[in-house]
Amino acid sequence: MNYFTPFLPQGVLLRLPPISDERARDLEERLLRSFRMRQRIQRRAEAAMLVITGFVFAFTYMAQVSP
């Protein structure tokens, strides 16, 4: 039972407007583009973490070496 809008039948609430093929293709392209951007950002973040980790290890090694 729909307590928020009891005056509308459930079939009307669940019916979605049809999406044209052109619009569906556009949505698919936008999703793929955003997924690729996320992968690119993820790769850059991983590379930055590897470089930072290397610097941290080098710094801690130099700090431990006593003259």
ZAVEX-666871 format. One record per residue (C-alpha): x, y, z; residue number from 1. Coordinates in Angstrom, 1 decimal, decimal comma. Example, Ala and Ser with C-alpha at 12.3 -4.5 7.8 and 13.67 -1.06 7.14 Angstrom:
2
c1 = 12,3&c2 = -4,5&c3 = 7,8&resi = 1;
c1 = 13,7&c2 = -1,1&c3 = 7,1&resi = 2;
//
This chain:
67
c1 = 0,0&c2 = 0,0&c3 = 0,0&resi = 1;
c1 = 1,3&c2 = 3,4&c3 = -0,9&resi = 2;
c1 = 0,9&c2 = 5,6&c3 = 2,2&resi = 3;
c1 = 2,4&c2 = 8,8&c3 = 0,6&resi = 4;
c1 = 0,0&c2 = 9,1&c3 = -2,4&resi = 5;
c1 = -3,0&c2 = 6,8&c3 = -1,8&resi = 6;
c1 = -5,0&c2 = 8,6&c3 = -4,5&resi = 7;
c1 = -2,8&c2 = 7,4&c3 = -7,4&resi = 8;
c1 = -2,9&c2 = 3,7&c3 = -8,4&resi = 9;
c1 = 0,3&c2 = 1,8&c3 = -8,2&resi = 10;
c1 = 0,4&c2 = 1,1&c3 = -11,9&resi = 11;
c1 = 0,5&c2 = 4,8&c3 = -12,7&resi = 12;
c1 = 3,3&c2 = 5,4&c3 = -10,2&resi = 13;
c1 = 5,4&c2 = 2,5&c3 = -11,7&resi = 14;
c1 = 4,9&c2 = 3,3&c3 = -15,4&resi = 15;
c1 = 8,0&c2 = 5,0&c3 = -16,8&resi = 16;
c1 = 7,9&c2 = 7,2&c3 = -19,9&resi = 17;
c1 = 9,4&c2 = 5,4&c3 = -22,9&resi = 18;
c1 = 13,0&c2 = 6,4&c3 = -23,9&resi = 19;
c1 = 13,8&c2 = 6,9&c3 = -27,5&resi = 20;
c1 = 16,7&c2 = 5,0&c3 = -29,1&resi = 21;
c1 = 18,6&c2 = 8,2&c3 = -29,6&resi = 22;
c1 = 18,2&c2 = 9,2&c3 = -26,0&resi = 23;
c1 = 19,0&c2 = 5,7&c3 = -24,7&resi = 24;
c1 = 22,2&c2 = 5,8&c3 = -26,8&resi = 25;
c1 = 23,1&c2 = 9,2&c3 = -25,4&resi = 26;
c1 = 22,6&c2 = 7,9&c3 = -21,9&resi = 27;
c1 = 24,8&c2 = 4,8&c3 = -22,6&resi = 28;
c1 = 27,5&c2 = 7,0&c3 = -24,0&resi = 29;
c1 = 27,5&c2 = 9,3&c3 = -21,0&resi = 30;
c1 = 27,6&c2 = 6,3&c3 = -18,6&resi = 31;
c1 = 30,6&c2 = 4,8&c3 = -20,5&resi = 32;
c1 = 32,4&c2 = 8,2&c3 = -20,6&resi = 33;
c1 = 31,9&c2 = 8,6&c3 = -16,8&resi = 34;
c1 = 33,1&c2 = 5,1&c3 = -16,2&resi = 35;
c1 = 36,3&c2 = 5,7&c3 = -18,3&resi = 36;
c1 = 36,9&c2 = 9,0&c3 = -16,4&resi = 37;
c1 = 36,6&c2 = 7,2&c3 = -13,1&resi = 38;
c1 = 39,1&c2 = 4,6&c3 = -14,3&resi = 39;
c1 = 41,5&c2 = 7,3&c3 = -15,4&resi = 40;
c1 = 41,2&c2 = 9,1&c3 = -12,1&resi = 41;
c1 = 41,7&c2 = 5,8&c3 = -10,2&resi = 42;
c1 = 44,9&c2 = 5,1&c3 = -12,2&resi = 43;
c1 = 46,3&c2 = 8,5&c3 = -11,5&resi = 44;
c1 = 45,4&c2 = 8,2&c3 = -7,8&resi = 45;
c1 = 47,1&c2 = 4,8&c3 = -7,6&resi = 46;
c1 = 50,2&c2 = 6,2&c3 = -9,3&resi = 47;
c1 = 50,4&c2 = 9,1&c3 = -7,0&resi = 48;
c1 = 50,1&c2 = 6,8&c3 = -4,0&resi = 49;
c1 = 52,9&c2 = 4,7&c3 = -5,3&resi = 50;
c1 = 55,2&c2 = 7,7&c3 = -5,7&resi = 51;
c1 = 54,3&c2 = 9,1&c3 = -2,3&resi = 52;
c1 = 54,9&c2 = 5,7&c3 = -0,7&resi = 53;
c1 = 58,3&c2 = 5,6&c3 = -2,3&resi = 54;
c1 = 59,2&c2 = 9,0&c3 = -1,0&resi = 55;
c1 = 58,0&c2 = 8,1&c3 = 2,5&resi = 56;
c1 = 60,1&c2 = 5,0&c3 = 2,6&resi = 57;
c1 = 63,1&c2 = 6,9&c3 = 1,3&resi = 58;
c1 = 62,6&c2 = 9,6&c3 = 3,9&resi = 59;
c1 = 62,2&c2 = 7,2&c3 = 6,8&resi = 60;
c1 = 65,3&c2 = 5,3&c3 = 5,6&resi = 61;
c1 = 67,4&c2 = 8,5&c3 = 5,5&resi = 62;
c1 = 66,0&c2 = 9,5&c3 = 8,9&resi = 63;
c1 = 67,1&c2 = 6,2&c3 = 10,4&resi = 64;
c1 = 70,7&c2 = 6,3&c3 = 9,1&resi = 65;
c1 = 72,9&c2 = 7,9&c3 = 11,8&resi = 66;
c1 = 76,3&c2 = 9,5&c3 = 11,0&resi = 67;
//
